[in-house]
């Protein structure tokens, strides 16, 4: 069941589902607001909840609208691409061999077959980014599991439009945004720790904050660094 409530000039999309708790989200790039609520919850109760979160909603919208975004990628020579926070200039070469991505000095060398289009080049580079992340994450999980006394059953790497990561405490699985391979390594470690802390505390309550401060005292700094960096350009569809 879909409906909408208005808080002044802010429209809030409301979706009722078979869930137990209310979930509030603010989506990039424009700050669209959505509340998922239990089927039994009245619209008046949802409105009161939204009003109580109005300041937070406005803060999140302001952050999203002000955050720098990457320009759309065209996969042309000397285009900037980032790996672990470092800038590389793209160099595209064509030959009749399997596609390959290689970093050499300050260049990202992309080798493709003759006639390869922009979409295919994008998929090749994105697959390469996923592989970088898949290699970087296991050592971090292995480092933090004994410290935090938790066990990650599995991790997944995927494109995520609204989050850097997520965690399922029930299955002990975490998911990480492919875009993290473009950011400094300390930002990746911060997100891995953040999601692993959710295995101890599912919500972002005081206990969660206390655990983050215990395990990674500088986590607010890493969060700020990550939030200042340009985010991926998307052709957003709602």
NUTI-80522 format. One record per residue (C-alpha): x, y, z; residue in three letters. Coordinates in steps of 0.5 Angstrom, whole numbers, plus 500, padded with zeros to 3 digits. Layout:
N
XYZALA;...
//
This chain:
238
500500500UNK;503507498UNK;501514500UNK;504520501UNK;504525507UNK;507532507UNK;511536512UNK;511543509UNK;515543503UNK;517536504UNK;514530501UNK;514523504UNK;513517501UNK;510512505UNK;510504504UNK;506500509UNK;509493509UNK;509486513UNK;515489518UNK;515490525UNK;519497525UNK;519504522UNK;524505517UNK;526512515UNK;531513509UNK;533519505UNK;535518498UNK;540521493UNK;541525489UNK;535530491UNK;534528498UNK;527524497UNK;524521503UNK;521515504UNK;518511510UNK;517504511UNK;512502516UNK;508496519UNK;501495516UNK;498496522UNK;501503523UNK;496509522UNK;498515518UNK;497520523UNK;502516527UNK;507515521UNK;506523520UNK;508524528UNK;514520527UNK;516524521UNK;515530524UNK;520528530UNK;525526525UNK;524533521UNK;531536523UNK;535530521UNK;531529514UNK;533536513UNK;540535515UNK;541529510UNK;538533505UNK;542538505UNK;548534505UNK;546530499UNK;545536495UNK;551539497UNK;556533496UNK;560533490UNK;559528484UNK;563525479UNK;562527472UNK;559522468UNK;564517465UNK;566517458UNK;572512458UNK;576516454UNK;584517454UNK;586522460UNK;580521464UNK;580521471UNK;579514475UNK;580513482UNK;583507486UNK;584507493UNK;584514494UNK;589515488UNK;588519482UNK;589515475UNK;589517468UNK;585512463UNK;589510457UNK;585505452UNK;588501448UNK;585496443UNK;588489441UNK;585482439UNK;586479446UNK;581478453UNK;580485456UNK;585487462UNK;585493467UNK;592494470UNK;595500474UNK;602503472UNK;605509475UNK;599514475UNK;595511469UNK;590506469UNK;591502462UNK;585499459UNK;586494454UNK;579492450UNK;578489443UNK;577493437UNK;570496437UNK;568496444UNK;563500446UNK;562505452UNK;558500456UNK;562494455UNK;568498458UNK;564501464UNK;562493465UNK;570491465UNK;572497469UNK;567495474UNK;568488475UNK;575490476UNK;573494482UNK;569489485UNK;575484484UNK;580489488UNK;575490493UNK;574482494UNK;581481495UNK;582487500UNK;576485505UNK;578478507UNK;584481511UNK;580486514UNK;575481517UNK;580476519UNK;584482523UNK;577484526UNK;574478528UNK;578476534UNK;578483536UNK;571484536UNK;569476538UNK;564476532UNK;564471526UNK;562474519UNK;559468515UNK;560471508UNK;561478505UNK;558480498UNK;560486494UNK;555490489UNK;553496487UNK;549500492UNK;546507490UNK;544509498UNK;549506502UNK;556504503UNK;555497506UNK;549493510UNK;549488515UNK;544482516UNK;545480524UNK;541474523UNK;545471517UNK;552474519UNK;553477512UNK;555484510UNK;555487504UNK;559492501UNK;559498496UNK;563497490UNK;565504490UNK;569503496UNK;575501492UNK;575508489UNK;576511496UNK;582511501UNK;583504504UNK;582507511UNK;575508509UNK;574501507UNK;576499514UNK;571504517UNK;566501513UNK;568494515UNK;568495522UNK;561499522UNK;558493519UNK;561488523UNK;559492529UNK;552491527UNK;553483529UNK;553486536UNK;548491536UNK;543491530UNK;541499531UNK;545505531UNK;543507538UNK;548509544UNK;551502545UNK;553502537UNK;556508538UNK;560506544UNK;562500541UNK;565504535UNK;569508539UNK;571502543UNK;574499537UNK;575505532UNK;576511536UNK;577515530UNK;571513526UNK;568520526UNK;574522522UNK;574517517UNK;566518516UNK;567525515UNK;573523510UNK;568518506UNK;563523506UNK;567529503UNK;569525497UNK;565525490UNK;560520490UNK;559516483UNK;555519478UNK;548515477UNK;542516472UNK;537516478UNK;530513477UNK;525512482UNK;
//
